[in-house]
């Protein structure tokens, strides 16, 4: 059994699912009832701005529903390490090993 093609196939499938799961094209529109309730909650402000319920509902339906997921705050930067001075190896074998490791 060849594992590499199976691994690549699974990887491509997972990557494809992740790519399409976050796109806004799949976002659902709000219902008319939800838009009407939102307008009624802000009725005074909407009437002051001369926005009719019909116009508000039309605009509300055109916009995708708000995403329920929130983005994580950016991670704090890693603390900077103080520069260290390199110690000289005690014997020749350790020096040779250090030279080989540094390549």
Secondary structure, 3 states (H helix, E strand, C coil): CCHHHHHHHHHHHHHHHHHHHCCHHHCCECCHHHHHHHHHHCHHHHHHCCCCHHHHHHHHHHCECCCCCCCCCCCCCCCCCCCCCCCCCCCHHHHHHHHHHCC
